[in-house]
Amino acid sequence: MHVMLTSAKFLFRMAPPSGRFAFERQRLARCRLLAELRYRRLPRPGGWSHWGAQFGIEPTSLALLALCSSSAESTVTREELEPLLACQRTNGLWPAIGDGAAGVSFWASAIAVNTLLILGATPETFAASLDSLVHCRPLEASWLVRLKFRLSDRQVRFDPTKYGWARVPDTVSWVVPTSMALITLERAQRQGLISGSELQNRLRLATEMLLDRACPGGGWNAGNAVVYGVPLRPHIDVTALALAALRLHYDLPIVRNSLTWMLNRIDCPSAYSLAWVILSAATYKDVRSDVSPALENARDRLAALVDDPREIQDTSTIALAALALGPEIPINPFEVKT
C-alpha cells in the first residue's frame, strides 16, 4: 500500500497539470512561497537576506513586492519600508547589503527605487536616487577609457561609446544593472517624476548599449557578447531582464530573436531563471501569440520546482517565484508600459 501511495504521489508531482488543476497547484505553490517569505523576515527592524542573517537590498525589495502583490492594497506603510530606507545613502543610492562599510550598488539602487515607485512611497524618499542614477557614469564615459578599448584592449567586442550602468562605481557597464536602471527610470518618467534632455540621452545610450551587447544569435550574456573572438552563450535570467527593459523596442530583429530564444528555454531547471522568464515574457503577451501558451507551461513547471520553499536557499528566488505565479501577474515590477 505504501509503495502504491508513493508512486501515486510521484505521478501527481511529475505529470503535467492542465486547466483548473494547474491553476490550483500554482495557487497553492504561491501560498507556500508567501508563507515562507513571512517566516524568513529578519528580526526588527525587519527586511530579508539572501540567506542567513545579512540584510540584502535585492531580497528585501523583491519580498516586499511579492507580499504586496498578494494584498488588495498596492501601497505599504512607511514602517514596512523603513528597513529598506534605513540603508539608503545620502546620495540616494543603496549598497547591496546592509553593511555600513559596503559601497553603493547600482543594481541594488535601481531595484530599490523601482520597488518604492510601485509601492507608493512618497517621491521625496527617492528623488535623490533618480537624480543619482541619471548622472552617474561608468568607465566607458571617459574618452581615455574609450580610446584604450579601441586601441589596446581589444579582446572584447563592443562599442564603448554606448554605455549603461555599472554594478559598482568606477567600473564598466553590465547588462543586469543597465536593464534594471532602464526599467526604473522609464517607470519614473511615465509617472511624471523625472524628465529632461539628460534623462533622454541616458535612456538612449543605455538602450543602444544593450542592443550592442546582444549575443549574435539572440539573448544576452552578463557583460559582452564576444571575448577573444569567441561568441559567449546567453544567460536565461540576464536575457529575461534585458528583454523586459527593451519591451518598447520589440520591432527590432534582435529583440524578437532574443524573445524566441528565451521562450525555447522554459525547460530550464532553475526556479530563479524561470521566474525571470515568466515575468519578462508576460510583458510581450500582446505582440506574440506563442507567449501565452509558453507562459502556461512555464508556470506549471515553476510550481513544481518550488513545491517545497523550505528547500530553496535563496530568498530572492522565493520572492520572484511568488511574483511569477501570481494570477495574471497584476503587479509586474519589471514591465515597461507602452
Stockholm file with secondary structure:
# STOCKHOLM 1.0

chainA/1-338         MHVMLTSAKFLFRMAPPSGRFAFERQRLARCRLLAELRYRRLPRPGGWSHWGAQFGIEPTSLALLALCSSSAESTVTREELEPLLACQRTNGLWPAIGDGAAGVSFWASAIAVNTLLILGATPETFAASLDSLVHCRPLEASWLVRLKFRLSDRQVRFDPTKYGWARVPDTVSWVVPTSMALITLERAQRQGLISGSELQNRLRLATEMLLDRACPGGGWNAGNAVVYGVPLRPHIDVTALALAALRLHYDLPIVRNSLTWMLNRIDCPSAYSLAWVILSAATYKDVRSDVSPALENARDRLAALVDDPREIQDTSTIALAALALGPEIPINPFEVKT
#=GR chainA/1-338 SS CHHHHHHHHHHHHHSCCCHHHHHHHHHHHHHHHHHHHHHHCCSTTCCCBSSTTCBBHHHHHHHHHHHHHTSSCSCCCHHHHHHHHTTCCTTSCCBSBSCTTCCBCHHHHHHHHHHHHHTTCCGGGTHHHHHHHHHCCCGGGSHHHHHHHHHTCCSBCCCTTSCCCBSSTTSCBCHHHHHHHHHHHHHHHHTTSCCSHHHHHHHHHHHHHHHHHCCTTSCCCSSCSEETTEECCCCHHHHHHHHHHTGGGTTSHHHHHHHHHHHTTTTCSCHHHHHHHHHHHGGGTTTCTTHHHHHHHHHHHHHHHTSCGGGCCCHHHHHHHHHHTSTTCSSCTTCCCC
#=GC SS_cons         CHHHHHHHHHHHHHSCCCHHHHHHHHHHHHHHHHHHHHHHCCSTTCCCBSSTTCBBHHHHHHHHHHHHHTSSCSCCCHHHHHHHHTTCCTTSCCBSBSCTTCCBCHHHHHHHHHHHHHTTCCGGGTHHHHHHHHHCCCGGGSHHHHHHHHHTCCSBCCCTTSCCCBSSTTSCBCHHHHHHHHHHHHHHHHTTSCCSHHHHHHHHHHHHHHHHHCCTTSCCCSSCSEETTEECCCCHHHHHHHHHHTGGGTTSHHHHHHHHHHHTTTTCSCHHHHHHHHHHHGGGTTTCTTHHHHHHHHHHHHHHHTSCGGGCCCHHHHHHHHHHTSTTCSSCTTCCCC
//
